[in-house]
Amino acid sequence: CFAHGVLMFFDALIICTMATYKMIMMHPILAILSLIPIVVFFFCSLIIKKYMSLKWRERQEAFSNLSDHTQETFAGIAVIKAYVKEGYELLIFKRLCKDNEKKNVEYVKLSQMLSIMLLLFTETITCIIIGYGGYLVHENFLNAGQLVEFIGYFTSMIWPVTAIGELI
């Protein structure tokens, strides 16, 4: 995590810095309009990170309980059979499996919500760029090629923002 995380962080930082610089040089107002939602997403992801960390710990604890119970059951299989407790152990195992499933589903739902939120933000920004950029092309402040170039710079920033979100 540390090695890959550091590489991902610096890669994202360099790409974002260069793309942001080029976008500001092309049209500062359009650049600011496209960067504001990214900042909002960054702060939202910091808030969600705390909740995701809690859900991750709950998920790991449920899996740990399931693993511990399974290991203890296999280790004490002779005692369980001697006291005819197979049904009881099966009920406990079933309850632990349900708890594990519930915790995994909760975590995956939250993770997917973050992914959907990222997609919503990036598509919203793209709509802002196309809408305001189309107006700028119509008013001859930019030409169509520059607008496509601007969208390309923004698109190159999507992966680093996603990577930083994953790193968080």
Contacts in CASP RR format, 6 or more apart in sequence:
PFRMAT RR
TARGET T0000
AUTHOR 0000-0000-0000
METHOD contacts of the structure
MODEL  1
CFAHGVLMFFDALIICTMATYKMIMMHPILAILSLIPIVVFFFCSLIIKK
YMSLKWRERQEAFSNLSDHTQETFAGIAVIKAYVKEGYELLIFKRLCKDN
EKKNVEYVKLSQMLSIMLLLFTETITCIIIGYGGYLVHENFLNAGQLVEF
IGYFTSMIWPVTAIGELI
5 167 0 8 1.000
8 163 0 8 1.000
8 164 0 8 1.000
8 166 0 8 1.000
8 167 0 8 1.000
9 163 0 8 1.000
9 164 0 8 1.000
9 167 0 8 1.000
11 160 0 8 1.000
11 163 0 8 1.000
12 159 0 8 1.000
12 160 0 8 1.000
12 161 0 8 1.000
12 163 0 8 1.000
12 164 0 8 1.000
12 167 0 8 1.000
13 160 0 8 1.000
15 156 0 8 1.000
15 157 0 8 1.000
15 159 0 8 1.000
15 160 0 8 1.000
16 157 0 8 1.000
16 160 0 8 1.000
16 161 0 8 1.000
19 153 0 8 1.000
19 154 0 8 1.000
19 156 0 8 1.000
19 157 0 8 1.000
20 31 0 8 1.000
20 35 0 8 1.000
20 157 0 8 1.000
22 153 0 8 1.000
23 30 0 8 1.000
23 31 0 8 1.000
23 34 0 8 1.000
23 35 0 8 1.000
23 150 0 8 1.000
23 153 0 8 1.000
23 154 0 8 1.000
24 31 0 8 1.000
26 142 0 8 1.000
26 146 0 8 1.000
26 149 0 8 1.000
26 150 0 8 1.000
26 153 0 8 1.000
27 133 0 8 1.000
27 136 0 8 1.000
27 141 0 8 1.000
27 142 0 8 1.000
27 146 0 8 1.000
27 150 0 8 1.000
29 132 0 8 1.000
30 129 0 8 1.000
30 132 0 8 1.000
30 133 0 8 1.000
30 136 0 8 1.000
30 150 0 8 1.000
33 128 0 8 1.000
33 129 0 8 1.000
33 132 0 8 1.000
34 125 0 8 1.000
34 128 0 8 1.000
34 129 0 8 1.000
34 154 0 8 1.000
37 121 0 8 1.000
37 124 0 8 1.000
37 125 0 8 1.000
37 128 0 8 1.000
38 121 0 8 1.000
38 125 0 8 1.000
38 157 0 8 1.000
38 161 0 8 1.000
40 121 0 8 1.000
41 117 0 8 1.000
41 118 0 8 1.000
41 121 0 8 1.000
41 161 0 8 1.000
42 161 0 8 1.000
42 164 0 8 1.000
44 117 0 8 1.000
45 114 0 8 1.000
45 165 0 8 1.000
45 168 0 8 1.000
46 168 0 8 1.000
48 110 0 8 1.000
48 113 0 8 1.000
48 114 0 8 1.000
48 117 0 8 1.000
49 168 0 8 1.000
51 110 0 8 1.000
52 107 0 8 1.000
52 110 0 8 1.000
52 111 0 8 1.000
52 114 0 8 1.000
55 103 0 8 1.000
55 106 0 8 1.000
55 107 0 8 1.000
55 110 0 8 1.000
56 107 0 8 1.000
58 103 0 8 1.000
58 106 0 8 1.000
58 107 0 8 1.000
59 100 0 8 1.000
59 103 0 8 1.000
59 104 0 8 1.000
59 106 0 8 1.000
59 107 0 8 1.000
61 103 0 8 1.000
62 96 0 8 1.000
62 99 0 8 1.000
62 100 0 8 1.000
62 102 0 8 1.000
62 103 0 8 1.000
62 104 0 8 1.000
63 100 0 8 1.000
63 103 0 8 1.000
65 96 0 8 1.000
65 99 0 8 1.000
65 100 0 8 1.000
66 93 0 8 1.000
66 96 0 8 1.000
66 97 0 8 1.000
66 99 0 8 1.000
66 100 0 8 1.000
69 92 0 8 1.000
69 93 0 8 1.000
69 96 0 8 1.000
70 93 0 8 1.000
73 80 0 8 1.000
73 89 0 8 1.000
73 93 0 8 1.000
80 86 0 8 1.000
80 89 0 8 1.000
114 165 0 8 1.000
118 161 0 8 1.000
118 162 0 8 1.000
118 165 0 8 1.000
122 158 0 8 1.000
122 161 0 8 1.000
125 154 0 8 1.000
126 151 0 8 1.000
126 154 0 8 1.000
129 147 0 8 1.000
129 150 0 8 1.000
129 151 0 8 1.000
129 154 0 8 1.000
130 147 0 8 1.000
130 151 0 8 1.000
133 142 0 8 1.000
133 147 0 8 1.000
133 150 0 8 1.000
134 142 0 8 1.000
134 147 0 8 1.000
136 142 0 8 1.000
136 147 0 8 1.000
137 143 0 8 1.000
137 144 0 8 1.000
137 147 0 8 1.000
142 150 0 8 1.000
END
